[in-house]
Amino acid sequence: MLSGADLHDNYFSRQKVVPPVDDRGYTLAGRFFIVGSIFSLCAMVLVGVFVTKLIEEIVTRNAASSTALYVDSIIAPLLPDMAKAEKLDEVSSRALDETLSQGALRRRLLAFRIWGSDGKILYSNDNGRVARQHVAPDDGLKAALAGHLVAQFEPEMSFFSQHQSDLPLLEIYSPVLQPWSGEVVAVTEFYERAEELQSDLFRARLQSLTAVAGVTVLFFLGLSTIVVRGSRTITQQSVELRRRIDELSLLLAQNTALKARIQRASAATTTLNERYMRQLGADLHDGPAQLIALAALRLDGGALFDPNTPAQRRNKELNIITSSLDEALREIRDICTGHVLPHVEAAGMTEILLDLVSSYKERTGHPVELRCMAGPEGLPTAAKICIYRFVQEALNNGLKHAGGKGQWLSVNGDASFVSVRVGDEGSGISPEAARDKGIGLRGMRDRVESLGGRFSVASDSTGTVVTMTLYLEEMEKYE
């Protein structure tokens, strides 16, 4: 399981989160651009075809209406009563031939026919087709006989012209109405040269397609701008969400590791407290209790209160009793000194450690070298207590295993962490001692790790160094 320090270091070494992409590596904006381009292109083609077709129909119908009105204004006065005629008389046919062979009609019309209401061709300037009686009427003729103007544009047509080929023609079926009743009595069919109409239709198609393409592109660009901004926002939110998830995952892992440490420390606390109580009882029993028992034994001996006891012996008994009580009192004070903490809430870390080193020197006679005292002062109370006990136990262990030789203390850190090192110049300790299951190193390790810190021991023939590190962000929860 990772320690709190390892998780802390891994957090700051994480790689930058990349924006979310699909299985093919496309972002949301990229997918919209590809799919939107295809749909926009299809929509542009469909709308363009529909619009150009509509424009073509409208322009063709308008052109046909103008031409039909013009032709009717010229041809109508030349026609007899079409309701009764089965075929035009020679005079009317000659007048129509002369009219259609002169002026604007000659230039514009390539073929002209008149159909009767019964489907017979009453007149045609194409003599080769006049003999065809009762021609089966097509859809255009049917619609014209029903009273509708029918027009159809043929870009290339040479059916009625053997001298000109591939001419654009406008095929028109125009109903001839009886003036007083409005009844359809005949249909005029003619084919008009449509070079200008073809040119107009080309320009209309080009302009309509350009307009549709421009509107589609602008619309797509507008949507793309919105989608790109939305995609950027979603990407940023996704990155932020992933970062939050990573942070929560890290905190969860830290909490899990911390919970495991606290459980281990709690499990060890009961045992350690019991051992502390046994050690304290042993210290009191082997030290002050024996001395007080000696004094009580002297008092119970009776020599001190016996009138026959010589004064010299009486003084000797008093000196023994007084010496034993003084020694017991001194040992009790020494024991209390090791178990009572200074006022850690009000004092700074440097002041507390200086007082501890000074007290240690007075008690043992061994000085402690202060190599570095650069740690932060505003530490949580739990951190102060942990550091105080760590340094106290480390110095006592150095006195026990190294005879207090070359002991030193170093403290450094900043606003995010504090690190304390205590060392000596003894002969080192064995690996078994480093894995001590008793009160010493085990208690120090459990105390440090219970606060999310890191504990280590390094020992060789030149001395021993114990190190503890606390991370102050984690210490806020212990305040």
Secondary structure, DSSP 8 states (H G I E B T S, - for coil): ---HHHHHHHHHT---------TTS--HHHHHHHHHHHHHHHHHHHHHHHHHHHHHHHHHHHHHHHHHHHHHHHHGGG---TTT-SS--HHHHHHHHHHHTSHHHHHHEEEEEEEETTS-EEEES-GGGTT--S----HHHHHHHTT--EEEEEEEE-TT-SSS-SEEEEEEEEEEE-TTT--EEEEEEEEEE-HHHHHHHHHHHHHHHHHHHHHHHHHHHHHHHHHHHHHHHHHHHHHHHHHHHHHHHHHHHHHHHHHHHHHHHHHHHHHHHHHHHHHHHHHHHHTHHHHHHHHHHHHHTSTTT-TTS-HHHHHHHHHHHHHHHHHHHHHHHHHHHHH----TTTS-HHHHHHHHHHHHHHHHS---EEEEEE--S---HHHHHHHHHHHHHHHHHHHHHHTTTT-EEEEEE-SSEEEEEEEE-SS---HHHHT--SSSHHHHHHHHHTTT-EEEEEEETTEEEEEEEEEHHHHGGG-
